């Protein structure tokens, strides 16, 4: 995830300096720092607390990055009660664009660490987070990964945390739609790609370990005729079809599954993506069962309300990854309140911390820094020409908690 910045948040106490060209108007997220933000935050005293942000401002995950960045703005504002400062120290954010490229991310993070940033946040892409995490350990800086979902981020090292969910929690949520999966047949429909294979491996490891028989139908990314693959899925007659799909032919894939009658014979589950993708499900939208990390209306508490209000100030709305940014803001502020410039004290303060985020009650598990959190199941409901998510069930954190993974 990745997007811009350089704004004096709320009471103008957050300084943002952008290391690459950014677009936007002054005073809004995305506006370039013109050197006046520090002066605007007249109430702050003492040196600034420096936070480096490396995320996808551009590239294939730029829309995710934008949501994360907007949520971060709202989260810091909420956690600092609108001051943008901690103990009289202004929070100064310097951001760089990794464009989803691990090599760029490593170079950017290394540069930011060299500039004295003791906290690095961001990481929209899993490949990026997995490369930045070792830097955190080697340089003893606090790293808070963002929307990146790879399980390997949990337990990577004592200096690495996450503000979003992980793949295990996604798959475990899908499994709850079958109840007891022992003896059940689960088929994964995925593209023959790294993304697809990772999902097949995750479902096999998680639901297979609980007694499900897992098979897969893997489709070449360039395939245009999807009928043979939909037919293969139907012939397998699974109790649950888990769909992991990314790409321009998503609408065609869903249409083909409907034409082949797959929805009439099995429960179909996939992840609920950002709002902009909801129309891609077409005529079968209301027949799909969704696992969800977060969506507008999934929860309602003071943190959610603050997120909603903070996004509206930016001309945005609650969406999938705004939560991850907001929670990162809460974690950054808590770490600074407890540790100041002492990174080890920051780390200790986050370990075992329980707090309320937009999703509900969250806990950072001390043993491996997994973020224990509620997950959701949902459906899509037609609303005129649109489809909107409807909450089906909120799953307690313990129901989808990943196994403890000791630090490396």
N, C-alpha and C positions, 0 to 999 in steps of 0.2 A: 504494500500500500504506500501511496506517496502523494504528497501535494504540498503546496506552497506555504509561505508565511512571511510575516514582518508587520505585526500589528501591536498596538498598545491595547491589550485586552482590558475590557471593562473600564477600570479606573486608570488605564494606560500604564500599568505597572510591569507588563511583560514586554521585554525587548526582543525583537526577532531580527536577526541579520541573515539575509539570504545569500548563499554562496554561489547560486546560479541565477540566471535571469528569471524573474517571476512576473506574473501579470496580476492586475487587480488595481483597485483604487485605494488611495490612502485611507487608513483607518479601518480597512476590511481585511479579513484573512486573505493572503495572497499579495498584498501590496508590498512593494520592496521597501526595505528600511532606508530611510533617508538621513539617518543619524540623529533624528530628533526624538526618538522614542524614550531614550534614557532620560533626557531632560524633562519629558512630559510626566514621568513618574515621580513627581516632586516629593512624595511622602517617604520614599525608600531611603534607607541609610545603610552604610556599609557596602562592601563589594558585592557585585552581583553573583548569584549562583548560576553557573553556566551549564546548559543542557544542549547536547548535540542531537539533532534529529536527522536520521538517514532513512528515507522511505521513497516510495514510487510516486514522484511528482509527475513523471511521464512514463511511457511504456505501457505494456499490456494490462497492468494492474493499477493504472492511474486513477480510475474511478474509485477503487477501494482505498487508495492512498488519500484521496480527497476527503472521503468520509472519515477516515481515521484522523486526519489533521483537524477537521472541523470539530470532531468529538474531543480532541485534546484541548482545543481552545476552551470549550465549554467546561471540561473537567477541571482544568487549572483554575478557572474563574470560580467554580463551585467550591473547590477544596480550599482556596485562599479567601473565601467569602468576598470575592470581588476585588481584592487588593492586588492580586498578581504577584505578591511578595510573601516571603517567609522570614519571620523574625527581623523585619526591616531590610532584608536582602531581596533585591529585584531578581526575578527569574528571567534569565537571558537565554533565548533559544536561537541557536544557529542551525539552519537546516541545509542539507545537501540532497540532491536527487540521485538515487541509485538506478533509476529506470528499470528496476527488477534484475539488474546484473550484479551477481555476487562480487565480481572483481571490482566494479565501481564502488560497491558498498564497502568493501574492505579498505580501499584507498580513501574513501570519504571518512570512514570511522577512524582510520589511523590519523588522518589530518586533524579531525576534531579532537581526538585525544591529545595530540600534540599541542593544540591550542589551549589545553587546560580544561576541557569539558570532562567532568567526572561522572556524568550520566549520559548514556547514549540510548536513545529510544527510536522506535520505528519498526522496520522490517515488515513489509507487506508480504514479501515472498519467503517461503520456507528456505529456499536455497541461499538467500541472503542471510537470514537469521543464523543458519548453521555455520556460516563462515565468520560472522561477526562475533558469535559467542566465544570462540577461543581467544579473540582479541581482548575481550572483557577480562578473562581470567589472567592472561599474560600481563595486562597493564593495570589490573586491579581497579577497574572502573565498573560502575553499575550499568548493566545492560537490561533494558525492558523491551522485549520483543513485542511486536504488534499483532496484526491479523494472521501472521504466518502460523500454519496449523500443524506442522510436523511434530510428531510425538517426541522426536529426538531432542527438541529444544528443552523439554522438561528433563531435569537431571543432568543437563550439559555441564554445568559447573556452578559453584556457589555464587558467582557474580551475575548469573543469568536468570532472568525472570520473564514472565509473559503476561500480557494484559488481555489476551483473547483465549479462545478455547483451543483444544487440540483434537486431532483426528480421532483418537480413541473415544472422546466424548460424542463426536458425531455418530460414529458407528454404533456405539452403545445405545444411543438414542433411537437409532433405526431399529435395533434389536428389540426394544421394548414394545414395538408395534406388533410383535409376534407373541408376546408373553414369554413363556418358557420355550426357548428355541431348541431344546434338546430333541433330536430326532426330526427336526424340520429341515426342509430343503430351501437353500438360499442360493440364488443366482445373481452374479454381478454382471451387469451389462456396462461395458466400458470400452473406450478407445484403446487401441494397441499403441500405447504411449507410456512415458514415464508416469504421467498423472494417472492414467488408467490402471497400470500395473500396481501402483502404490495403493490404490483403493482396493484392488483385488486382494493384495497382501494384507491390508488392514482388516477387511471383513473376514478373511480366512483366519487370521490370528485371533480376532476378538470373538466373533460368533462361532467360529469353528471350535475354539477352546471351550465354549459353553455347550457343545454337543450338536451344533448344526452341521449339516453336510453342505459344503460350499463348492459351487462350480462357477465357471465364468464363460461369458461370450464376449470375446474381444474383437473389436471392429477396426479395420485399417482406417487411419485418419482420413485418407483420401477417398474412402468409399462413398459412392453416390447412390447406389441401390442398396437400401437398408432392409429390404423385405426378407432376404434369406436369414438375416440375423434375428429379426423379429420372430420369424417362424421358428427358428432354433430355440429361442426363449420360450415360446408358447409350448413347443413340444417337450421341453424340459419339465413343464408343469411345476414350477417352484411354489413354495408357500409364500415366499417373499422375493421380489425382484428389486435389487438395489442398483440404481442407475447412477453412474459417475460419468458425466459427459461435459465436455467443454468445446466450444467451437461454433462456426457459422451454420453448421447443419443440425443444430439442436432441434429447431422446429420440425424439420423433416423427420428426425428420429422419433419425436413424440407422436407425430401424425401417423407414422408407419406402425408404431406399437398399437395405436388405436384401431387402425384398419385391420390389423391381424387379430384383433380380439383379445389381446393380452390382458387388458384391464377387466375383462369378464371372468378371467380364470385365476388371477393372482393379485396379491396386494403389491402395489408398486410404490416404492419409496425413493425419494431423492432429497438432496439438500435444497433448502429455500435460499436462493441467491438474492442479490440486491433488487430493488423495486423495478429497475429498468428492464430486468429479464423476465418479469412475470408474464408478460404478453407472449413470450416465446412458446409457452406450453399449448397455446391454441385451444382447440375444442376439447382436449382431454384435461385441461387445467384443474377442473373440479373433481377429477377422478384420482388424482395423485395424493399420496400421503407424504407430508413433508416433515423432515427433521429440521430443526431450526436453532441456530445459535442466538438470533435476535431479530426482531422486526418491530415495526411501529405498532404499538398497542399490546406487545407481548407481556408487559409488566406495568405496574404503576406504583411508584414510591417517590419520596423526595428527590432521590438522585435521578430517576427517570424524568421527573418533571423539570429538573434543572437542565438535563440534557436537551429536552424538548425546547425549553425556553432559550437556551444558549444557541441552539441551532437556528431557531427562528430569527435571532438577531443577525445571523450570518446569511439569511435568505435560504436556509437549508431545512431539511426535515429528518426525522429519525429514520435510520436505515441500518442495514446489517452491521457495518463496521464502525458506525459512530460510537457504539458502546466501547469498542476496544481502545479508541482514542481517549474517551472520557475516563475509563479506568486507569489508563496510563497516566493521565493527569493526576488522578487521586494518588497513585502510587508514588509519583515523583514528589508531590508535595509532602506526603507522609514521610518519605525517606529523608527529605531535606529538614523537616521539622525535628526529626529524631537524631539525624546525624550531621547536619551542617555540611562541612567539607570533608568529613571523615567517612570514606566509602564503606569501611567495614561496619561502622555503626549503622549506616543506611541499610546495608544488607541484613544485619541482625534485626533491625526494626521491621523489615518486611516479612521476615520468616515467621510464620504462624499468625500473621495479621488477619483479623476478621473484620470485614467492613461491608457497608451496603453500597452496591453499585446499581446502575440502571436496571440490571437483570434481577436483582435481589441480593440475598446474602452471599458474599464471596469469602473464600479463605485461601490464603497462600500457604500451601502445605510446606512445613519447614524442611521435611526430609529431602524434597526434590524440586520444590518451587512450582509444582503443578498448581494451576489456579482452579480450585474446586468451585463449581458454579452451577446454577440451574440451567437446564436445557429445555427446549420446547418441541412439541409436535403441533402441526398446523395443517390447515387445508386452505385452498383458495376459493373464494366466493365471487361469483359474477356480480358486478356493481355497475350496471349500465354497460358501457363499452370497456370498462376496466375490470380487473380482478384484484381483490384485496385479501390479505392473509387473515385467517380466523384462528385464534388460539384453540387448540383441542385439549392440551394437557401441559402442565408445568412439571418437569421432572426434578426432584430434589438432587442436590449435588452428589450425595452419597450413591444415588442410583446409577450414576454414570461416571463415577470417579475412576480414573486410571490407576493401575497398580503402581506402587511406589517404585521409583527408578533411582537408585543411589547415584550420587554424583560420581563423575568419572575422575 
